[in-house]
Amino acid sequence: MRPVTAPNSGTPRLRKVGLVILVVGFTLAALIYLTGSNPEDFSSDPATARAYKNQSQEIQLNYGHSGLVMNQLADDLKQPATQAILLLIISTVSACACFYLARFPKRHSD
C-alpha cells in the first residue's frame, strides 16, 4: 500500500513556528545589541595592561595555547555584539530547519 498524506499534516504549523523563531530571534538580537553594555576596557592603563599580560602568560603556562584561546573566547562572549550575532545564527538555523521540515508532508500508513 502507498502511504497517504494526511489532510492536516502540520506543515503550516511548522512554517508559523519557524517564522516566530526568526522574528523573536532578530528582535532579541537587536535588543541585546542596542541595550548591552561593553565590559570596561582598562587596556590603556599601564598597570592593568601589565596585569592582563601577566594573566595571559600564566594561563598559557598552566593550560597551554588552548587555554589561552578558551580565555580569549570567554572574553569575546561577554561582548553584546558577539552575543547578538550568535543569537542571529542560532535563530536563523532553527527557522531554516522548520521551513525545511515543513516542505515534507506528514505520511500516515493505514
Backbone as a ProteinNet text record, in pm:
[ID]
protein_1_A
[PRIMARY]
MRPVTAPNSGTPRLRKVGLVILVVGFTLAALIYLTGSNPEDFSSDPATARAYKNQSQEIQLNYGHSGLVMNQLADDLKQPATQAILLLIISTVSACACFYLARFPKRHSD
[TERTIARY]
82.2	0	87.5	39.2	107.9	74.3	174	144	58.9	-34.5	-126.1	-91.9	-93.5	-64.8	-187.6	-163.6	-273	-325.4	-455.2	-508.4	-454.8	-436.7	-380.5	-240.3	-144.7	-11.1	79.9	41.3	126.1	227.2	232	331.1	302.6	175.9	156.2	200.6	184.6	227	379	450.4	596.7	643	573.7	609.8	587.2	476.6	449.6	553.2	589.6	692.1	824.5	860.9	984.6	982.4	869.3	856.3	865.4	801.6	807.7	950.4	1019.7	1159.1	1244.6	1222.9	1300.9	1274.4	1148.6	1113.9	1162.2	1138.6	1181.8	1334.5	1402.9	1548.7	1606.2	1551.8	1601.5	1569.9	1451.1	1414.4	1503.5	1524.7	1611.2	1755.6	1802.4	1939.7	1954.3	1854.2	1859.4	1856.7	1772.4	1766.5	1897.5	1955.7	2083.5	2192.1	2193.3	2297	2280.4	2156.2	2133.2	2141	2097.5	2094.6	2212.6	2288.5	2401.3	2513.9	2582.7	2697.4	2824.8	2922	3051.6	3122.7	3193.6	3273.5	3379.5	3414.8	3510.6	3646.1	3709.2	3839.5	3945.5	4027.5	4132.6	4268.4	4269.7	4396.7	4483.1	4422.6	4502.7	4580	4536.4	4605	4726.3	4846.4	4966.8	4966.1	4910.2	4911.2	4821.9	4703.3	4613.9	4660.8	4724.1	4777.8	4885.1	4967.5	5071.2	5006	4898.7	4829.5	4765.9	4705.7	4646.5	4753.5	4870.6	4979	5028	5042.6	5084.9	4980	4852.5	4746.2	4746.9	4763	4763.7	4887	5001.1	5119.8	5100.9	5035.8	5011.4	4914.8	4811.1	4715.4	4784.2	4866.9	4936.2	5036.6	5100	5196.4	5124.2	5010.3	4939.3	4855.9	4791	4695.6	4737.1	4845.9	4891.9	4816.4	4839.4	4779.2	4627.1	4576.4	4431	4364.1	4428.8	4374.2	4367.9	4468.7	4469.9	4358.7	4339.9	4233.2	4096.6	4077.7	3950	3925.5	4030.4	4015.2	3975.7	4036.4	4000.9	3858.5	3817.4	3681	3580.8	3612	3523.5	3513.3	3623.7	3619.6	3537	3549.2	3472.4	3322.9	3286.2	3144.5	3076.2	3152.3	3095.6	3051.7	3091.3	3056	2912.6	2831.3	2693.4	2683.3	2777.9	2774	2792.5	2882.8	2904.5	2781.6	2720.8	2600.1	2486.9	2472.6	2367.3	2390.5	2514.4	2545.8	2517.4	2556.3	2528.7	2378.8	2302.1	2157.1	2096.9	2147.2	2100.1	2128.9	2247.1	2285.1	2198.4	2181.2	2103.5	1957.3	1899	1758.1	1739.2	1833.3	1821.8	1831.9	1925.8	1940.3	1816	1763.5	1643.3	1523.2	1505.7	1393.9	1408.8	1529.3	1551.3	1521.2	1552.7	1520.1	1369.1	1296.2	1149	1094.3	1145.6	1098.3	1130.4	1247.4	1286.8	1197	1171.1	1086.1	940.6	900.3	762.7	740.1	846.3	831.8	781.3	810.1	772.9	638.2	544.4	415.5	427.8	347.6	346.5	273	330.7	270.3	215.1	97.8	34.2	11.6	40.8	13.4	-101.8	-191.1	-307.9	-291.2
-117	0	124.5	224.4	352.2	437.8	505.6	595.8	712.6	751.6	859.5	980.6	1096.9	1218	1255.9	1298.9	1337.7	1474.6	1498.5	1628.8	1740.7	1715	1814.8	1769.1	1802	1744	1820.8	1937.3	2012.2	2101.7	2104	2188.9	2337.8	2383.1	2525.9	2562.6	2469.1	2495.4	2509.2	2424.2	2434.5	2566	2609.3	2737.8	2852.7	2846.6	2952	2949.9	2831.2	2819.3	2876.1	2844.1	2897.2	3048.2	3102.9	3248	3313.4	3253.4	3308.2	3303.2	3192.5	3180.8	3288.3	3310.8	3410.1	3551.2	3585.6	3721.1	3743.8	3647.1	3662.3	3667.7	3585.2	3585.7	3718.3	3773.3	3901	4013.9	4009.5	4113.2	4109.2	3989.7	3977.2	4015	3978.2	4014.5	4166.4	4232.9	4379	4441.7	4387.9	4441.2	4419.8	4303	4275.6	4368.1	4387.7	4471.2	4617.8	4666	4807.9	4841.2	4750.1	4782.4	4723.7	4635.9	4574.2	4673	4656.8	4744.1	4661.4	4719.3	4651.8	4649.4	4540.7	4539	4648.4	4700.2	4809.6	4762.5	4850.5	4819.1	4901.8	4834.1	4901.8	4885.7	4852.8	4825.5	4950.1	5069.8	5191.1	5222.1	5169.5	5189.5	5096.6	5149.7	5063.9	4955	4983.9	4884.4	4766.1	4793.3	4683	4612.2	4684	4618.8	4517.8	4555.5	4464.7	4344.3	4368.7	4259	4164.2	4218.8	4133.8	4049	4110.3	4036.9	3924.6	3953.8	3850.7	3739.6	3777.4	3678	3588	3645.7	3564.2	3474	3523.8	3439	3323.6	3350.5	3246.1	3141	3185.8	3091.7	3005.4	3068	2991.5	2893.9	2933.6	2845.2	2725.3	2749.4	2641.6	2553.8	2615.2	2540.8	2530.1	2591	2583.5	2681.1	2664.8	2755.1	2741.4	2619.7	2601.3	2673.5	2679	2753.4	2901.8	2953.6	3094.8	3125.7	3036	3055.6	3051.2	2958.8	2949.1	3072.9	3128.4	3250.4	3368.1	3377.9	3485	3467.4	3342.2	3315	3355.3	3323.7	3362.6	3514.3	3584.2	3730.9	3785.4	3722.8	3768.6	3744.1	3638.2	3607.4	3706.1	3788.3	3890.4	4014	4023.3	4138.8	4126.3	4232.3	4224.2	4198	4248.1	4224.3	4075.8	4010.8	3867.4	3788.3	3825.9	3758.6	3774.3	3895	3919.8	3838.4	3829.8	3752.9	3604.8	3552	3411.3	3383.7	3475.4	3458.4	3462.1	3550.9	3555.5	3424.9	3372.7	3248.4	3132.4	3120.6	3009.1	3018.6	3138.8	3151.6	3130.2	3174.2	3154.3	3006.5	2935.9	2792.4	2716.5	2752.4	2685.3	2711.2	2835.2	2868.4	2798.1	2792	2722.7	2574	2515.7	2374.7	2355.3	2447.3	2437.6	2451.6	2548.2	2566.8	2445.4	2387.4	2270	2150.9	2129.4	2017.3	2039.2	2163.4	2192	2157.1	2139.5	2104.5	1962.7	1875.9	1735.9	1710.1	1653.3	1623.2	1505.1	1510.1	1401.3	1284.6	1166	1048	954	904.2	804.9	679.6	566	441.1	370.5	320.4	250.6	101.1
0	0	0	-67.3	-75.1	46.2	104.1	214.6	164.7	245.9	211	295.6	231.6	307.9	388.6	508.1	596.4	555.5	570.2	532.6	621	747.6	837.5	873.9	790.6	804.7	899	946	1038.3	970.9	838.6	771.9	791.6	791.4	820.2	962.4	1055.4	1192.4	1199.2	1127.3	1126.3	1063.9	960.8	898.6	996.1	1070.3	1169	1280.6	1325.3	1429.9	1379.7	1257.6	1200.1	1190.4	1151.5	1140.7	1278.3	1377.3	1513.6	1566.4	1543.8	1588.3	1522.2	1394.7	1322	1374.6	1392.3	1438.2	1581.1	1669.5	1808.6	1817	1740.2	1741.2	1694.7	1586	1536	1633.7	1695.9	1792	1914.8	1969.6	2086.6	2054.7	1937	1898.5	1889.3	1834	1825	1964.4	2052.7	2189.2	2263.9	2248.9	2315.4	2261.8	2131.7	2071	2111.8	2113.4	2141.4	2290	2376	2518.2	2594.9	2533.8	2603.1	2623.8	2733.5	2761	2749.8	2685.9	2671.7	2805.4	2834	2956.3	2949.9	3064.8	3067.7	3015.1	2938.9	2881.5	2952.8	3029.7	3104	3036.5	2908.5	2841.8	2825.2	2833.5	2819.1	2947.1	3059.8	3186.1	3191.7	3212.2	3210.6	3317.8	3435.4	3542.6	3507	3453.8	3418.5	3292.9	3201.4	3081.6	3121.6	3219	3267.7	3337.9	3413.5	3482.3	3381.9	3274.1	3169.5	3101.8	3078.6	3014.1	3105.6	3233.9	3330	3339.1	3338	3346.2	3222.9	3105.2	2983.7	2978.5	3028	3032.3	3130.3	3242.6	3342	3288.6	3218.7	3160.1	3056	2971.4	2868.2	2929.5	3037.9	3103.9	3166.5	3231.6	3301.7	3208.1	3109.6	3026.3	2880	2842	2704.5	2614.7	2486.2	2387.9	2385.8	2405.2	2402.9	2519.6	2634.7	2747.9	2719.4	2651.6	2614.5	2515.2	2418.1	2319.7	2387.9	2481.1	2553.1	2638.6	2698.4	2777.5	2688.2	2572.2	2478.9	2427	2404.3	2360.7	2469.1	2593.6	2703.9	2715.2	2692.4	2694.3	2578.4	2461.5	2345.5	2362.4	2432.7	2453	2547.1	2616	2703	2625.9	2499.8	2417.4	2366.6	2373.8	2326	2175.6	2098.5	1954.1	1923.8	1994.9	1975.5	2017.4	2128.2	2173.8	2072.3	2016.7	1918.2	1790.9	1746.1	1625.5	1647.2	1763.5	1793.2	1798.4	1856.5	1861.7	1721.7	1636.5	1497.5	1424.2	1442.3	1374.2	1422.3	1554	1608.7	1567.2	1572.3	1533.8	1384	1302.5	1158.1	1122.2	1184.1	1156.7	1203.3	1320.6	1371.3	1282	1238.3	1150	1014.9	962.7	835.3	848.8	963.8	986.3	987.2	1049.7	1049.3	908.1	832	694.8	608.4	630.2	553.5	585.3	714	753.1	712.1	697	655.2	507.6	432.8	291.3	271.8	367.2	353.1	420.8	345.2	407	503.6	607.1	703.6	644.1	652.9	588.7	694	666.8	753.4	672.7	729.6	659.3	730.5	654.9	711.5	705
[MASK]
++++++++++++++++++++++++++++++++++++++++++++++++++++++++++++++++++++++++++++++++++++++++++++++++++++++++++++++

